[in-house]
Amino acid sequence: MGKLFGRLALFILIAAALAACGKKERDEWLEAANLNAEESAADLYKKALREDILIVYTVTTRAAQTKESFEAQYPGLCVEIRDLRSPDLIDAVEANFKNGGSDCDVVICTDNSGDFRERLVKTSAVVRYLPADIALHMSAQGSDEPVNFVNEAELLFYSAKRWDACPITNIWELTEERYRGLIYMPNPLRSFSTYALCAASFEHEGDLKKALEAYGHSEIVIPEGSSAAEVFWKMAAKNIIFTNSSDEVVEALGNGVAGFGFAVSSKMRLNSLGYGLVPVYELDPFSGCRTSYAVMLARNSRNVNTAKLFIRWMMGEADGKGEGYSPFNTEGTWPARDDIAGVNEVSLDEACLISAPVGEDAAARQKMEEFWAQVLKSSATEQK
């Protein structure tokens, strides 16, 4: 028995020593990264020239355009863009961090489901880098918050190929039989931004009930124990064609197969190719949900100076005129900086948008996923 306790004590001591060693190494990385230092772009460029290829994990293909202008601005620096879906990106960064390393340097992701914040930000798998000269032009953000650099929305669109003007004014109209098969929407269990819209709708019970009353269809009843959001989505799902992504939605809108579609607002840039995507900014009680993109530095990055320089470039540099921000300042996006003029005719505050829930706990998430799994199953059965 004495030998057993001795071995157990030795095991605990070794585990504690390894944990302390790992913590020390991570602290040393943070100290060396010097994230609060006042460094000019010129200073960072000199240091970056001694580093390796910068690896960027991103959920937006627009980062590729920032890469091109960055490499042109800073000869000798190379960037590799790896385009991933949000769930895959979060899994990859989390796994690398838990293994004590990092396969990337910069992470660009949305936080629409809360997973990014819970699994990467709160665990310090990614860390903030927000230079003081850029922070001056951004809304106040907590030290434990992701650095959100551009705002978007999961938004309802209608196809200009079908209608000259939006045929509805109330969201409950989407439940009408005449729109069966004409509404396209990404699967909420596969799309973080669509999930955010659906989850946020459950926090606007009063608004949905008032909209239902204004709609005037007394045959729609909200059973005791159910919410207005549950009733709405169950009814609307009978009319919806669920897709894997916003890309499929905008393709259907673009060729006129779909009449309505929920998609990320930045897809409006495809109108330059003749897609005919018309955003619905006015709808009772809402037409979409605010979303945002965050940029963070990967913990244990091996190319910290290049990462800092890239983040500065992508956020528009100190004066907001850096070309790296241009791909993110398009139709359907709203700058997070107060010194960069947006290109949308409608401001973010003027649109009928709700906000994604913050800090959703595991129980609420599981309940929402179970609800949607059942809705999707019923929808698939009815559409066979």
C-alpha positions in Angstrom: 0.0 0.0 0.0 2.9 2.4 0.8 4.4 1.8 -2.6 1.1 2.5 -4.3 0.7 5.8 -2.5 4.3 6.7 -3.2 3.8 6.1 -6.9 0.6 8.1 -6.9 2.3 11.0 -5.2 5.2 10.8 -7.7 2.7 10.8 -10.6 0.9 13.9 -9.2 4.2 15.8 -8.8 5.3 15.0 -12.3 1.9 16.1 -13.7 2.1 19.3 -11.7 5.6 19.9 -13.0 4.6 19.4 -16.6 1.6 21.7 -16.2 3.8 24.4 -14.6 6.3 24.0 -17.4 3.6 24.3 -20.0 2.2 27.4 -18.3 5.7 28.9 -18.1 6.3 28.3 -21.8 3.0 29.9 -22.6 3.8 32.9 -20.4 7.1 33.2 -22.1 5.4 33.3 -25.5 3.1 36.1 -24.3 5.9 38.1 -22.9 7.9 37.7 -26.1 4.9 38.6 -28.2 4.7 41.9 -26.4 1.2 42.5 -27.7 0.8 46.0 -26.0 4.0 47.4 -27.5 3.8 50.6 -29.5 5.4 49.4 -32.8 5.2 51.1 -36.2 4.5 49.2 -39.3 8.1 49.9 -40.4 9.4 48.4 -37.2 7.3 45.3 -37.6 8.3 44.9 -41.2 12.0 44.8 -40.3 11.3 42.0 -37.8 8.9 40.2 -40.0 11.5 39.8 -42.8 13.3 37.4 -40.4 10.2 35.2 -40.0 8.6 32.4 -42.0 5.4 32.2 -44.2 2.4 33.6 -42.3 -0.5 31.1 -42.0 -4.0 32.5 -41.9 -7.1 30.4 -40.9 -10.2 32.2 -42.2 -13.9 31.7 -42.8 -14.0 34.4 -45.5 -12.5 34.2 -48.9 -12.0 37.9 -48.9 -8.8 37.4 -46.9 -7.2 36.3 -50.1 -7.5 39.8 -51.5 -5.9 41.2 -48.3 -3.1 38.7 -48.8 -2.4 40.0 -52.3 -2.3 43.7 -51.3 -0.2 42.8 -48.2 2.4 41.0 -50.2 2.6 43.9 -52.7 2.9 46.4 -49.8 5.6 44.4 -48.0 7.9 42.6 -50.5 9.6 39.6 -49.1 6.7 38.5 -46.9 4.5 35.6 -47.9 1.0 34.7 -46.7 -0.8 31.3 -47.0 -4.6 31.5 -46.7 -6.4 28.4 -45.5 -10.2 28.8 -46.0 -12.2 26.8 -43.6 -15.8 26.5 -42.3 -16.3 27.9 -38.9 -16.7 24.6 -37.1 -13.6 23.1 -38.8 -11.6 26.2 -38.0 -12.5 26.2 -34.3 -11.8 22.4 -34.1 -8.3 22.9 -35.7 -7.2 25.8 -33.6 -8.4 24.2 -30.4 -6.6 20.9 -31.2 -3.4 22.7 -32.0 -3.5 24.7 -28.8 -4.2 21.7 -26.7 -1.2 20.0 -28.2 1.0 22.9 -27.1 1.6 24.3 -30.6 0.0 26.3 -33.4 -0.4 25.5 -37.0 -1.5 29.1 -37.8 -0.7 32.6 -36.9 -3.8 34.7 -37.6 -7.4 33.6 -37.1 -10.4 35.2 -38.8 -13.8 33.9 -37.7 -17.3 34.8 -36.7 -18.7 34.3 -33.2 -22.3 33.7 -34.2 -22.8 30.5 -32.2 -20.7 31.4 -29.2 -18.2 28.5 -29.9 -15.4 30.9 -31.0 -15.6 32.8 -27.8 -16.1 29.8 -25.4 -13.5 27.5 -27.0 -10.9 29.8 -28.3 -11.1 33.3 -26.7 -11.8 32.3 -23.2 -9.2 29.5 -23.2 -6.6 31.9 -24.7 -6.1 29.7 -27.7 -6.3 33.0 -29.6 -5.4 36.4 -28.1 -6.2 40.0 -28.9 -3.9 42.2 -30.8 -5.4 45.7 -31.2 -2.8 48.5 -31.7 -3.6 51.7 -29.8 -3.6 53.9 -32.9 -6.4 51.7 -34.4 -8.3 51.1 -31.1 -8.9 54.9 -31.0 -11.3 54.5 -34.0 -13.2 51.5 -32.8 -16.1 51.1 -30.3 -15.0 50.1 -26.8 -14.3 46.3 -26.5 -13.5 44.4 -23.3 -10.1 42.9 -22.9 -11.6 39.5 -23.0 -13.6 40.1 -26.1 -12.8 39.1 -29.7 -11.6 42.0 -31.9 -14.5 42.6 -34.2 -13.4 44.5 -37.3 -16.4 44.4 -39.6 -20.2 44.0 -39.1 -22.6 42.1 -41.3 -26.0 40.5 -41.0 -27.8 37.2 -41.6 -30.4 38.9 -43.8 -33.6 38.1 -45.7 -33.3 38.8 -49.5 -35.7 38.6 -52.3 -34.9 38.0 -56.0 -35.2 40.9 -58.4 -35.7 38.1 -61.0 -39.1 37.4 -59.5 -40.4 40.7 -58.1 -39.9 44.4 -58.6 -40.6 45.1 -55.0 -40.7 43.1 -51.8 -44.1 41.4 -51.6 -44.2 41.1 -47.8 -44.1 43.5 -44.9 -44.5 41.0 -42.0 -42.3 38.1 -41.3 -45.3 35.8 -40.6 -46.2 36.1 -44.3 -43.3 33.6 -44.9 -45.6 30.9 -43.5 -48.1 31.3 -46.3 -48.7 28.4 -48.6 -48.0 30.5 -51.7 -44.3 30.6 -50.8 -43.8 26.9 -50.4 -40.5 25.9 -52.0 -39.6 29.5 -52.8 -37.7 30.3 -49.6 -34.1 29.1 -49.3 -32.1 29.1 -46.0 -28.9 27.5 -44.8 -29.3 24.7 -42.3 -29.1 26.3 -38.9 -27.1 23.3 -37.6 -24.5 23.8 -40.3 -24.3 27.6 -40.6 -23.2 29.7 -37.6 -24.8 32.9 -38.9 -28.2 31.2 -39.6 -28.0 29.6 -36.1 -27.5 33.1 -34.6 -30.6 34.4 -36.3 -32.7 31.5 -35.2 -31.4 31.6 -31.6 -31.9 35.4 -31.5 -35.5 35.1 -32.6 -36.4 33.2 -29.4 -35.3 36.2 -27.4 -37.9 38.4 -29.2 -41.1 36.7 -28.1 -43.0 39.9 -27.5 -42.0 41.3 -30.9 -43.1 38.2 -32.7 -46.5 38.1 -30.9 -47.1 41.8 -31.8 -46.2 41.1 -35.4 -48.6 38.1 -35.4 -51.4 40.2 -34.1 -50.7 42.8 -36.8 -50.7 40.0 -39.4 -54.3 39.4 -38.4 -54.6 35.6 -39.1 -56.5 34.4 -36.0 -56.1 30.8 -37.1 -52.4 30.9 -36.1 -52.5 30.0 -32.4 -49.5 29.8 -30.0 -50.2 26.8 -27.8 -49.6 27.1 -24.1 -46.0 26.1 -23.3 -44.8 27.0 -26.7 -43.1 30.2 -27.9 -44.0 32.4 -30.9 -40.6 31.6 -32.4 -41.2 27.9 -32.2 -44.6 28.3 -34.0 -43.1 30.6 -36.6 -40.2 28.4 -37.5 -42.2 25.2 -37.5 -44.7 26.8 -40.0 -42.1 28.5 -42.1 -40.0 25.4 -42.3 -42.8 23.8 -44.4 -42.0 26.4 -47.1 -38.2 26.4 -46.8 -35.6 24.6 -48.8 -32.7 24.1 -46.5 -29.2 24.3 -48.0 -25.6 23.7 -46.7 -24.5 27.4 -47.1 -25.3 30.9 -48.1 -23.6 30.3 -51.5 -26.4 27.8 -52.5 -29.0 30.4 -51.3 -27.7 33.2 -53.5 -27.3 30.9 -56.5 -31.0 30.1 -56.2 -31.9 33.7 -55.8 -29.6 34.7 -58.7 -31.2 32.4 -61.2 -34.8 33.1 -60.0 -35.5 29.6 -58.6 -35.8 31.1 -55.1 -38.1 34.0 -54.3 -36.7 34.7 -50.8 -33.5 33.6 -49.2 -31.6 34.1 -45.9 -27.9 34.7 -46.5 -25.0 36.7 -45.1 -25.4 40.3 -46.2 -21.9 40.5 -47.7 -23.2 38.3 -50.6 -24.6 41.6 -52.0 -21.3 42.1 -53.7 -22.4 39.5 -56.2 -24.9 42.0 -57.6 -22.0 43.3 -59.7 -22.3 39.9 -61.5 -26.0 40.4 -62.1 -27.4 38.2 -59.2 -30.2 40.6 -58.4 -30.1 40.1 -54.6 -32.4 42.7 -53.0 -31.9 43.1 -49.2 -35.0 43.4 -47.0 -34.2 46.1 -44.5 -37.8 46.8 -43.4 -39.9 43.9 -42.0 -42.1 43.5 -39.0 -40.6 42.7 -36.5 -37.1 42.0 -38.0 -35.5 40.9 -41.2 -32.2 39.5 -39.9 -29.6 39.3 -37.2 -26.4 41.3 -36.7 -23.2 39.3 -37.1 -19.5 40.3 -37.1 -16.1 39.0 -38.0 -13.2 38.9 -35.5 -9.5 38.8 -36.1 -7.2 37.3 -33.5 -3.6 36.2 -33.1 -3.1 32.5 -32.6 -1.5 31.6 -29.3 2.0 30.2 -29.8 2.3 31.8 -33.3 5.8 31.4 -34.6 5.5 34.5 -36.8 4.2 37.1 -34.4 5.6 40.2 -36.1 4.3 39.2 -39.5 0.9 38.4 -37.8 0.8 41.9 -36.2 1.7 43.6 -39.4 -1.0 41.6 -41.3 -3.6 42.4 -38.7 -2.8 46.1 -38.9 -3.0 46.0 -42.7 -6.3 44.1 -42.7 -7.8 46.6 -40.3 -6.9 49.6 -42.4 -3.7 50.7 -40.7 -3.6 53.7 -38.3 -5.2 56.1 -40.8 -8.0 53.8 -42.0 -6.7 54.0 -45.5 -4.8 50.7 -45.7 -5.8 48.8 -48.8 -6.1 45.6 -46.7 -9.5 46.6 -45.4 -11.0 47.3 -48.9 -12.3 43.7 -49.5 -14.3 44.0 -46.3 -15.9 47.4 -47.1 -18.4 46.4 -49.7 -22.2 46.3 -50.1 -23.6 44.3 -47.3 -20.9 45.1 -44.7 -20.6 47.9 -42.2 -17.1 49.1 -41.0 -16.4 48.7 -37.3 -14.2 51.8 -37.4 -15.6 55.3 -37.1 -13.1 56.8 -39.6 -14.0 54.5 -42.5 -17.1 55.4 -44.5 -19.3 52.5 -45.4 -20.8 52.0 -48.8 -24.4 51.0 -47.8 -27.3 53.3 -48.3 -28.9 51.9 -45.1 -26.9 52.1 -41.9 -26.7 49.2 -39.5 -29.0 51.0 -37.0 -31.6 51.7 -39.6 -32.1 48.1 -40.6 -34.6 45.9 -38.8 -32.0 43.7 -37.2 -31.8 41.8 -33.9 -28.6 40.9 -32.1 -27.1 37.4 -31.7 -27.3 36.0 -28.2 -24.2 36.3 -26.1 -23.0 33.7 -23.6 -25.5 31.0 -24.5 -25.0 28.2 -22.1 -24.6 24.5 -23.0 -28.1 23.6 -21.9 -29.7 26.3 -24.1 -27.5 25.3 -27.0 -28.6 21.7 -26.7 -32.2 22.6 -26.5 -32.0 24.8 -29.6 -30.1 22.1 -31.5 -32.7 19.5 -30.5 -35.5 21.8 -31.6 -33.9 22.3 -35.0 -33.1 18.7 -35.5 -36.8 17.9 -35.1 -37.9 20.8 -37.4 -35.4 19.7 -40.1 -36.5 16.1 -39.9 -40.2 17.1 -40.2 -39.4 19.4 -43.1 -37.5 16.6 -45.0 -40.4 14.2 -44.4 -43.0 16.6 -45.8 -41.0 17.6 -48.8 -40.5 14.0 -50.0 
